Amino acid sequence: MLSFVGRGLQRERQCTGWLPYAGAMRRQADLCGADILLVMPENHSSLLTPWHRDCLAEYGVQFVPVGWSTPPGMRFWHEGWNWRSQNGWCGPMDLIRLHALGFTQYDAVAYFDRDVEFQGDVLPILRCAATGYLLNTIGPMSPINMGFLAVRPNAAWLQAVVNFAREADFNRTTGWAGAMFKPDNAKYI
């Protein structure tokens, strides 16, 4: 699964400029019988030009419009967010990835940032996630890197995320719902 929220859809000279590792992703998907999905908010889908749609078709990427980039009714909202700008809060770009939890027609879903290049067989990741493990990686400045996530989809988990977002606030001092920045002991992105 890949995602886009409004920005970064400039028309490149080649599909590989927009989807730099789509060829490697397509080869892995073909080997293990997986689908490649691109999720994007419905209200941003008009940004996909015929050229973008041709690129998706070239690599067999299925476009899946979704209803939200941040959970509906989310209590916290950062005033700095503007999807037309390269600056500001990246919450919608990160939180749209939570839709991976909702694709219950699949045994496992792996989310990858579009700049992640496959270096080997992706099937072990999918098999592990299908058993119920949630897989992710750490980042240089945080205990969770949102560039990769593999999970067995679970509608109840997705609903729990939406419920949490409606109830929990965030601030830079106390983190989400006053929980500080666990599991880390210091603030992180």
Protein Blocks (a to p, Z undefined) as FASTA:
>chain_A
ZZdehiapaccfbfklmmmmlmmmmmmmmmnopacdddddfklmmmpcfklmmmmmmnop
acdddfbfbdghiabacfkbcfkbcgdcfklmmmmmmmmmmmmmbfbdcdddfkbccfbd
fklmmmmmmnopacddddfkbcbdfkbccddddfklmmmmmmmmmmpccdfklogghlaj
afbfbdcZZ
